[in-house]
């Protein structure tokens, strides 16, 4: 975890000066604003599973329980991802977001999709951080190298958005593969009652109040 967090801090320090110089203040401002919007939906998809999921998977006594919990949380995150996309569409429809800003937001939604597939909570709860840390470091290194190599002009803002979204998508896909082949966990059919239990009223109210900055 220390290595992963350290790497997450170092990478932006290496790419940010280069990107801001190449894209310029105006273009990078478009990207930054788009990413700030996407971050809200990323937080919604995460839904606190990196806290509650870690505890529950650590307490699971067998592979059957782990598979069920993995299925519930993964499906929940995918449902929240779809809900986020619909909500984003409504916000764009009733706002003044157009042109380059609109395209950047749509491209960067790949970050939300990647977050819905990532299983960091699962590996953390099972104390298997080595594999997922390597996947994160390699994916972000590839993304950063592509950015430093390909983004060379001011009008490469869409290319930068695509390359920025590669890392979370790659981490999400590879973590799913790792769960399937290394941990041997399988998707299980989950009863609707258990899915509803995943979304408790208290958690929903707390989550939305946090996102909107309101007291709860």
N, C-alpha and C positions, 0 to 999 in steps of 0.2 A: 504493500500500500504506500509506503514511504517513497519507493522508487517511482511508482506510477504517478503520485501527486507531484513529485519533483519534476518528472518529465512533462507533465501537463503545464507546469509553470515555465519551463525552459523553452518549449517549442514556440509559444507566442512571442517570446523575447527575440527569437531568431527571425521569425517571418514578418512580424508586424512592421518594423522599420522599412523593410524592403517593399512590402505591399503598399504602405501609405505613400512611399516615394514614387512608385510606379503608377499607381492608380490616381494619385492626386487626392486632395482634400474632399472635393465634391463627390467623386465616385466612391471613395471609401466611406463617406458619410451615408451614401445610399445603402451600401452593404451593411454598415454598422446599425442603421435604423432597422433594416430588414431582419438582421440577426436578433436584435433586441425583441422584436415582435415574436419571432420563432421561439425564443427562449421561454416565453410564457407558456407556450403550448408544449414545449419539452418538459417543463415542470409539471404540467397537467398529466402528461403521459406517465411520468415517473411516479406520481401519486403517492410518494412515500414508501414505495415497495422496497427501496434500498435500505429502509429501516425495519419495517414490519416483516418483509420477506426474509431478511437475514435471520431474524430471531426464529421464525417459524421453521425454516429449512434446517436450522441447527438443532431444533427439537425433534425433527422427524426421525422416527426410529428405524424405518426401512425404505427400500427403493419404491415401494408402492405409494407410500405417503409423499415421498419427494416428487414422484412423477405427477401425482394429483395436484400438489401445490404448484409445481412448475407449469402445469397446464392451465390452472386457474389464473395465475398471475400473468402468464404470457398472453392468454386470450383477453384478459382484462386490459392489458396495455394496448393490444391491437384494436380493441373496441374504442378505447380512449383516443387512439390515433385517428380512427375514422371520424369520431365525434369532433376532434380538433380540426380536421380538414374542413368539415361542414361549417363549424363555427368560424374558421378563418375565412371561408368563402362569404359568409354573411357579413363579416366585418369589412371585407374588401368591397362588397357590393354597396354598403351604405356609408362608405368613406370616400376620401379623395385620393386613394392609392391607385395610381395608374402608371403606365410606361415602364421605365427601368425598375422602379420600386416594386411594382407588381410582379415583374418577371423574377427579380431577385428573391422575393418572398416565396414564390412558388418553387424555385430551385432549391432554396434553403430548407424547404419543408422536408427534404431528404434527411435532415438532422433529426427531425421528430420521428420519422420512420425508423431510422437507425436506432434511436433510443427505445422504441417499442420492441425491438428485437434483441437488444443487449441483455445479457444475463449476469451482470456483475454481482448483483445481490446473491445469486445462487452460488457462485464460486466463493464469494466472501463468507457466506454462511457455512459452506462445507470446508472452509479453510484450505482452498486450492487456488490461491491468488497467483501463483507462478505462471500458469498457462495463460490466464486471462490478461495478466500484466504484459506478457510478451506479445500477445495479440494486439493490445492497445498501443504499445510502443512501436511495433512494426507498422501498423496501419497508419498511425499519425506521422511516422517518419516518411512513409511512401507519399502520403498526402502533401507533406511539407516540401519534399524534394520536387514533386511535380509542380507545386506552386512556384518555387524558386526557379524552375526551369522553363515553364510554359508561360506564366504570367509576365509578360514583358512590355505590354502597352497599356495605355490608359483605358482603351475600349475593351480590355479583357476582363471586365467586371463579372460577366456571366461565366466565363471560364473559371474565374476565382471562386465563384459561388459553387460551381460544380465540384471543383477540387476540394473545397472546404467540406462539402457534404460526403465526400468519398470515405473519409476516416470513420465516422459513426456508422455508415452503411456497412463497411467492411468488417468493423468490429462486431456489429449485430449478426451478420451472416456467419462469420467464423465462430462466434460464441455458440450459435445454435448448432453448428456442426460439431463443436466440441462437446456440447451437452449430449448430443445423440450418440456419438461414437465413443467418447471417453467415459462419460458418466453413465451411459446406457439408460438414460431417462427417455420415456416415450410419452407422447401426447395421449391423454386419457379423456374420455367423454365425461364432462362435469355436469352435474345436475344444476338446473336453473336456480334452485334454492341456494346452492352453494355459491353460484356466481353473484346472486343478489347480496349474499353475506359479505362478499368481497368489497362491495360498495356500501358501507354503512353510512347512514345519514350524518352521523357526527363527522366522519372523515370527509365526506363531500363538502359539508359546510365549512369545515376547517380549511380544506384545500382551496376552495373558491375565495374565502376571506383572505387567505394568504396571498393569492394571486392578485386580487383586487386591492390589497392593502387596507382591508377593513377589519375592525376588531371583531372577535368571536369569543 
